[in-house]
Amino acid sequence: MPTTGIVFQLLVQRVAVLSLHTSPLAQPGSGDSGGMNVYVRELVSALAQAGVDCTTYTRRTRAEQPDVVQVEPGHRVVHVPAGPFDLTKEQLPGVLTEFGDSVIEHLTHGSPADVLHSNYFLSGLVAHRIKHELDLPFVSTFHTLARVKAEGGDLEPAWRDRAEHEIISCADAILVSCTEEERQFRRLYGNPQGRIEIVAPGVEHAFFAPGDRGGARRALDLALDIPVLLFVGRIQPLKAPDLAVRALAGLQRSDAILLIVGGASGQDGDREMVRLNALIEELGLSGQVRFVPPQPHHILSTYYRAADAVVVPSRSESFGLVALEASACGIPVVASGVGGLLTLVDHGETGYLVPDRDPTMFAHYLREIIDHPTHAAALGARGATRAKRYTWGFAAARLRRTYNDLAVRELVACE
């Protein structure tokens, strides 16, 4: 009887990863690029390093993009032509068929796969079709879900909810990042026909680790003796940078500054930037808030190390990669008590969780960190120790087992 490892090598050697609306090669923090881009890039690279041959399919958005980018041995990104380059995310449903046709052509005549893994619901719709045309196991990572976003106040169109139901009804496995996300999924969507698997994202500890705050601040031209708060994320209502600004106001510290690292994102991004600047002006914080354009991912570690605290005020969050990276750098996190953040932040141990996204409570906990440096150092040290549990290699190992199990099971039939 073959061992599990041998079964995996025989049955699942090649994975087709779909990331239609945003490329793992894109700069996180701008446009539609964020934690999902990091997730796809790092997780697929970890799979490749474990011996799995991976091809990620993403939509071509610029004429100069090469057809194929070899990221590393066993990991390539294919830029698929589908519609005009400058489509918004809201226009992408119109090119799903064209995108799927090209992927099917590539899979049948160029690079066959043993399993499909989609990221986000748009890719899930394409993967659902390919599953039936090519009879392949189908794994879905949603990253965000319409009903979850609605609970946080961010309403999505009804057709998206119907699309997600279609995917859920036929996916052979649905990946979630933590037990809290699994509970949330089952509460809002019930028990799917396929399996729910917990595969927690990781952090690249070679980049994200405790370091010298003074050196980080000198590198960023920041004063050594002032409180520094940090928000990292796209400028959009979902990420709630306005709440970070209100928390800064609640500190009532004229020497404190807030760094906002990220760019406008989505349909509401530009409007959110206008509203954010108006709020800063209204609260008299013009000299205390500094906008920083999106940074290469590994450079973010310098910003984390320079901060006294990282603020993660999202309305909803399936996982919260920023919170994990900040903790890995030994920096306390003050976060909304939602989604995956409930799993990542141990209240009073590695940082603080704020119920109901109350700006007064955000300010209270930030003051606890700033005014008590010994306590803050202990929070950060515990957070760094806890973050070591999360690695991309471990995530890839969990995912390999999931792929392997699906290869020997009967596929889910659509309801």
C-alpha positions as CSV (number, residue, x, y, z in Angstrom):
1,M,0.0,0.0,0.0
2,P,1.6,3.3,-1.0
3,T,2.3,6.0,1.6
4,T,0.4,9.3,1.6
5,G,3.5,11.1,0.2
6,I,3.7,8.7,-2.7
7,V,0.0,9.0,-3.4
8,F,0.4,12.8,-3.5
9,Q,3.4,12.6,-5.9
10,L,1.4,10.3,-8.3
11,L,-1.9,12.1,-8.2
12,V,-1.3,15.8,-7.5
13,Q,1.8,17.1,-9.2
14,R,0.4,20.2,-10.9
15,V,-1.9,22.9,-9.7
16,A,-3.7,25.6,-11.7
17,V,-4.3,28.7,-9.5
18,L,-6.8,31.3,-10.7
19,S,-6.4,34.9,-9.5
20,L,-8.3,36.6,-12.3
21,H,-8.9,40.1,-10.9
22,T,-5.4,40.8,-9.4
23,S,-2.0,39.5,-10.0
24,P,0.3,38.1,-7.3
25,L,3.0,40.2,-9.0
26,A,1.2,43.4,-8.4
27,Q,2.2,46.0,-5.7
28,P,0.1,45.4,-2.6
29,G,-1.7,48.5,-1.2
30,S,-2.9,50.0,-4.5
31,G,-5.7,49.4,-6.9
32,D,-7.2,46.0,-6.0
33,S,-4.0,44.6,-4.7
34,G,-3.7,43.7,-1.0
35,G,-3.3,40.8,1.3
36,M,-4.8,38.4,-1.2
37,N,-1.9,39.2,-3.6
38,V,0.6,38.4,-0.9
39,Y,-1.3,35.2,0.0
40,V,-1.3,33.9,-3.6
41,R,2.3,34.7,-4.3
42,E,3.7,33.3,-1.0
43,L,1.5,30.3,-0.7
44,V,2.1,29.2,-4.4
45,S,5.8,29.8,-4.0
46,A,5.8,27.6,-0.8
47,L,4.0,24.9,-2.8
48,A,6.5,25.1,-5.6
49,Q,9.4,24.8,-3.1
50,A,7.7,21.6,-1.8
51,G,7.8,20.1,-5.3
52,V,4.3,21.0,-6.6
53,D,4.3,22.5,-10.1
54,C,2.1,25.6,-10.0
55,T,0.7,27.9,-12.7
56,T,-1.1,31.0,-11.6
57,Y,-3.5,32.5,-14.2
58,T,-4.3,36.2,-13.9
59,R,-5.8,38.8,-16.4
60,R,-3.4,40.8,-18.5
61,T,-3.8,44.5,-17.6
62,R,-0.9,46.1,-19.6
63,A,0.4,45.6,-23.1
64,E,4.0,45.2,-22.0
65,Q,3.3,42.3,-19.6
66,P,5.0,39.1,-20.9
67,D,2.9,36.1,-21.6
68,V,4.6,34.1,-18.8
69,V,6.7,35.2,-15.8
70,Q,8.8,32.4,-14.2
71,V,8.7,33.5,-10.5
72,E,10.9,30.6,-9.4
73,P,11.3,27.0,-10.3
74,G,7.9,25.4,-10.3
75,H,6.0,28.7,-10.1
76,R,5.0,30.7,-13.1
77,V,2.4,33.4,-13.7
78,V,0.5,33.4,-17.0
79,H,-1.0,36.7,-18.1
80,V,-4.3,35.8,-19.8
81,P,-5.8,38.3,-22.4
82,A,-9.4,39.0,-21.5
83,G,-11.0,42.3,-22.4
84,P,-9.5,45.8,-22.5
85,F,-6.6,46.4,-20.2
86,D,-8.3,49.2,-18.1
87,L,-11.4,47.3,-16.9
88,T,-12.5,48.0,-13.3
89,K,-13.2,45.1,-11.0
90,E,-16.9,45.8,-11.5
91,Q,-16.6,45.2,-15.2
92,L,-14.8,41.9,-15.0
93,P,-17.9,39.7,-15.0
94,G,-18.2,40.5,-18.7
95,V,-14.9,38.8,-19.5
96,L,-15.2,35.6,-17.4
97,T,-16.0,33.5,-20.5
98,E,-13.1,34.8,-22.5
99,F,-10.7,34.3,-19.5
100,G,-12.0,30.8,-19.0
101,D,-11.7,29.9,-22.7
102,S,-8.0,30.9,-22.6
103,V,-7.3,29.0,-19.4
104,I,-9.0,25.8,-20.7
105,E,-6.9,26.1,-23.9
106,H,-3.7,26.4,-21.8
107,L,-4.7,23.5,-19.6
108,T,-5.6,21.2,-22.5
109,H,-2.8,22.0,-24.9
110,G,0.0,23.5,-22.8
111,S,0.1,22.9,-19.1
112,P,-2.3,20.3,-17.7
113,A,-3.4,20.4,-14.0
114,D,-4.5,17.9,-11.4
115,V,-6.5,20.4,-9.3
116,L,-8.0,23.9,-9.6
117,H,-7.6,26.5,-6.9
118,S,-9.5,29.7,-7.3
119,N,-9.0,33.0,-5.3
120,Y,-12.0,35.4,-4.9
121,F,-15.5,34.7,-6.3
122,L,-14.8,35.9,-9.8
123,S,-12.0,33.3,-10.2
124,G,-14.4,30.8,-8.5
125,L,-17.0,31.2,-11.2
126,V,-14.4,30.4,-13.9
127,A,-13.0,27.5,-11.9
128,H,-16.5,26.1,-11.5
129,R,-17.0,26.0,-15.2
130,I,-13.5,24.4,-15.8
131,K,-14.2,21.8,-13.1
132,H,-17.1,20.4,-15.2
133,E,-15.4,20.7,-18.6
134,L,-12.2,19.1,-17.5
135,D,-13.4,17.0,-14.6
136,L,-10.9,18.4,-12.1
137,P,-11.2,18.8,-8.3
138,F,-12.0,22.4,-7.4
139,V,-10.7,24.3,-4.3
140,S,-12.0,27.8,-3.5
141,T,-10.5,30.5,-1.3
142,F,-13.0,33.4,-1.2
143,H,-10.9,35.9,0.8
144,T,-14.1,38.1,1.2
145,L,-17.8,37.1,1.1
146,A,-20.8,39.2,0.4
147,R,-22.7,38.3,3.5
148,V,-19.7,38.9,5.7
149,K,-19.1,42.3,4.2
150,A,-22.8,43.2,4.6
151,E,-22.6,42.5,8.3
152,G,-19.8,45.1,8.4
153,G,-21.9,47.7,6.5
154,D,-20.4,47.1,3.0
155,L,-23.2,45.9,0.8
156,E,-22.6,43.9,-2.3
157,P,-25.0,43.4,-5.3
158,A,-27.4,40.5,-5.0
159,W,-25.8,38.8,-8.1
160,R,-22.5,38.4,-6.2
161,D,-24.3,36.5,-3.4
162,R,-25.9,34.3,-6.0
163,A,-22.5,33.7,-7.6
164,E,-21.0,32.8,-4.3
165,H,-23.8,30.3,-3.6
166,E,-23.1,28.7,-7.0
167,I,-19.4,28.2,-6.1
168,I,-20.2,27.0,-2.5
169,S,-22.6,24.4,-3.9
170,C,-20.0,22.8,-6.2
171,A,-16.6,23.4,-4.6
172,D,-14.9,20.2,-3.4
173,A,-13.1,22.2,-0.7
174,I,-13.4,25.7,0.7
175,L,-10.4,27.1,2.5
176,V,-10.8,29.4,5.5
177,S,-8.0,31.0,7.4
178,C,-9.0,30.2,11.0
179,T,-11.7,28.7,13.3
180,E,-13.4,32.1,13.6
181,E,-13.8,32.4,9.8
182,E,-15.1,28.8,9.7
183,R,-17.8,29.6,12.4
184,Q,-18.7,32.7,10.5
185,F,-19.0,30.8,7.2
186,R,-21.2,28.1,8.7
187,R,-23.4,30.6,10.4
188,L,-24.0,32.6,7.3
189,Y,-24.0,29.9,4.6
190,G,-24.6,26.6,6.4
191,N,-22.7,23.4,5.8
192,P,-21.4,23.1,2.2
193,Q,-21.4,19.9,0.2
194,G,-17.6,20.0,0.0
195,R,-15.2,20.2,2.9
196,I,-14.2,23.2,4.8
197,E,-10.4,23.2,5.5
198,I,-8.5,25.6,7.7
199,V,-5.3,26.8,6.1
200,A,-3.9,29.7,7.9
201,P,-1.7,32.2,6.0
202,G,1.9,32.6,7.0
203,V,4.5,35.3,7.4
204,E,8.0,35.5,5.9
205,H,10.0,35.6,9.1
206,A,13.2,36.4,7.2
207,F,11.7,39.9,6.6
208,F,9.2,40.3,9.4
209,A,11.0,40.0,12.7
210,P,11.7,42.2,15.7
211,G,14.3,44.9,15.0
212,D,15.8,48.2,16.2
213,R,13.1,50.9,16.4
214,G,15.7,53.7,16.3
215,G,17.3,52.4,13.2
216,A,13.9,52.0,11.5
217,R,12.9,55.6,12.4
218,R,16.2,57.0,11.1
219,A,15.6,55.1,7.9
220,L,12.2,56.7,7.5
221,D,13.3,60.1,8.7
222,L,11.1,60.0,11.8
223,A,11.8,61.6,15.2
224,L,13.0,59.1,17.9
225,D,10.9,60.6,20.7
226,I,7.4,60.9,19.4
227,P,4.5,58.4,19.4
228,V,4.1,56.8,15.9
229,L,0.9,55.0,14.9
230,L,0.7,53.0,11.7
231,F,-2.1,52.0,9.4
232,V,-1.2,49.7,6.4
233,G,-3.9,49.0,3.8
234,R,-5.8,50.2,0.9
235,I,-7.8,53.5,1.2
236,Q,-11.3,52.2,1.0
237,P,-14.3,52.1,3.4
238,L,-13.8,48.4,4.2
239,K,-10.4,49.1,5.7
240,A,-11.7,52.1,7.7
241,P,-8.7,54.4,7.7
242,D,-11.0,57.1,9.0
243,L,-11.3,55.2,12.3
244,A,-7.5,55.3,12.6
245,V,-7.6,59.1,12.1
246,R,-10.4,59.4,14.8
247,A,-8.3,57.3,17.2
248,L,-5.4,59.6,16.7
249,A,-7.6,62.5,17.5
250,G,-8.8,60.7,20.6
251,L,-5.2,60.5,21.9
252,Q,-5.1,64.3,22.3
253,R,-1.3,64.2,21.7
254,S,-0.1,67.0,19.5
255,D,3.3,65.2,19.2
256,A,1.8,61.9,17.9
257,I,1.7,61.1,14.2
258,L,-0.2,58.5,12.1
259,L,1.4,57.0,9.0
260,I,-1.1,55.8,6.4
261,V,0.7,53.4,4.0
262,G,-1.4,52.6,1.0
263,G,-3.3,54.0,-2.0
264,A,-6.9,54.5,-3.1
265,S,-8.7,51.3,-4.0
266,G,-11.9,50.3,-5.8
267,Q,-14.9,52.3,-6.9
268,D,-15.0,54.3,-3.6
269,G,-11.2,54.7,-3.2
270,D,-10.9,58.3,-4.6
271,R,-14.0,59.4,-2.8
272,E,-12.7,57.8,0.4
273,M,-9.4,59.7,0.0
274,V,-11.4,63.0,-0.3
275,R,-13.5,62.2,2.8
276,L,-10.3,61.2,4.7
277,N,-8.6,64.4,3.9
278,A,-11.7,66.4,4.9
279,L,-11.8,64.6,8.2
280,I,-8.2,65.2,8.9
281,E,-8.7,68.9,8.3
282,E,-11.9,69.0,10.4
283,L,-10.1,67.4,13.3
284,G,-7.2,69.7,13.1
285,L,-4.7,66.9,12.3
286,S,-3.2,68.1,9.1
287,G,0.3,68.1,10.6
288,Q,0.0,64.8,12.3
289,V,-1.1,62.5,9.5
290,R,1.3,61.5,6.8
291,F,0.4,59.6,3.7
292,V,2.9,57.1,2.3
293,P,2.5,55.5,-1.1
294,P,2.3,51.7,-1.3
295,Q,5.6,50.1,-0.5
296,P,7.3,46.9,-1.7
297,H,6.1,44.2,0.7
298,H,9.4,43.5,2.3
299,I,10.0,47.2,3.0
300,L,6.9,47.2,5.2
301,S,8.9,45.6,8.0
302,T,10.8,48.9,8.4
303,Y,7.5,50.8,8.9
304,Y,6.2,48.2,11.4
305,R,9.4,48.4,13.5
306,A,9.2,52.2,13.5
307,A,5.7,52.2,15.0
308,D,4.6,52.2,18.7
309,A,1.4,50.5,17.6
310,V,-0.3,49.2,14.5
311,V,-4.0,50.1,14.0
312,V,-6.2,47.6,12.1
313,P,-9.7,49.1,12.2
314,S,-11.3,47.0,9.3
315,R,-15.1,46.6,9.1
316,S,-14.5,42.9,8.3
317,E,-11.4,40.8,7.9
318,S,-11.2,37.2,6.9
319,F,-7.7,37.0,8.4
320,G,-5.7,40.2,8.8
321,L,-2.2,39.7,7.4
322,V,-1.1,43.2,8.5
323,A,-1.9,42.3,12.1
324,L,0.2,39.1,11.8
325,E,3.2,40.9,10.1
326,A,3.1,43.6,12.8
327,S,3.1,41.0,15.6
328,A,6.0,39.2,13.9
329,C,7.9,42.4,14.1
330,G,7.2,42.7,17.8
331,I,4.7,45.6,17.5
332,P,1.5,45.6,19.5
333,V,-1.7,45.7,17.4
334,V,-5.0,47.4,18.2
335,A,-7.6,45.9,16.0
336,S,-11.4,45.7,15.4
337,G,-12.9,42.6,17.1
338,V,-14.0,41.0,13.8
339,G,-13.3,37.9,11.7
340,G,-9.8,36.5,11.7
341,L,-8.5,39.4,13.9
342,L,-10.3,37.6,16.8
343,T,-7.9,34.7,16.2
344,L,-4.7,36.7,15.6
345,V,-4.8,39.2,18.5
346,D,-4.9,38.0,22.1
347,H,-6.6,40.8,24.0
348,G,-4.3,42.2,26.6
349,E,-1.6,39.7,25.7
350,T,-0.3,40.6,22.3
351,G,-2.5,43.7,21.7
352,Y,-6.1,44.8,22.0
353,L,-9.4,44.0,20.3
354,V,-12.0,46.8,20.1
355,P,-15.7,45.8,20.0
356,D,-18.1,47.8,17.8
357,R,-15.1,49.7,16.2
358,D,-15.4,52.4,18.9
359,P,-12.8,55.2,18.2
360,T,-12.8,56.1,21.9
361,M,-11.7,52.6,22.8
362,F,-9.1,52.5,20.1
363,A,-7.6,55.7,21.5
364,H,-7.8,54.3,25.1
365,Y,-5.8,51.2,24.1
366,L,-3.3,53.1,22.0
367,R,-2.7,55.3,25.1
368,E,-2.1,52.2,27.2
369,I,0.6,51.2,24.7
370,I,2.2,54.6,24.3
371,D,2.2,55.6,28.0
372,H,3.5,52.3,29.3
373,P,6.6,51.3,27.2
374,T,7.5,48.3,29.4
375,H,4.0,46.9,29.0
376,A,4.1,47.6,25.3
377,A,7.4,45.7,24.9
378,A,5.9,42.7,26.7
379,L,2.8,42.8,24.3
380,G,5.2,43.0,21.4
381,A,7.4,40.1,22.6
382,R,4.5,37.8,23.2
383,G,3.1,38.7,19.7
384,A,6.4,37.9,18.0
385,T,6.5,34.5,19.8
386,R,2.9,33.8,18.8
387,A,3.5,34.8,15.2
388,K,6.2,32.1,14.8
389,R,3.3,29.6,14.6
390,Y,2.5,30.9,11.2
391,T,4.7,30.0,8.2
392,W,4.0,29.6,4.5
393,G,5.7,26.2,4.5
394,F,3.2,24.9,7.1
395,A,0.3,26.4,5.1
396,A,1.6,24.7,1.9
397,A,1.8,21.4,3.8
398,R,-1.8,21.6,4.9
399,L,-2.9,22.5,1.4
400,R,-0.9,19.6,-0.1
401,R,-2.8,17.2,2.2
402,T,-6.1,18.8,1.1
403,Y,-5.2,18.4,-2.6
404,N,-4.1,14.8,-2.0
405,D,-7.4,13.9,-0.3
406,L,-9.5,15.4,-3.0
407,A,-7.6,13.4,-5.7
408,V,-8.9,10.1,-4.3
409,R,-12.5,11.3,-3.5
410,E,-15.6,11.5,-5.7
411,L,-16.1,15.1,-6.8
412,V,-19.0,17.2,-5.4
413,A,-22.0,17.3,-7.8
414,C,-23.8,20.7,-8.2
415,E,-27.0,21.0,-6.2
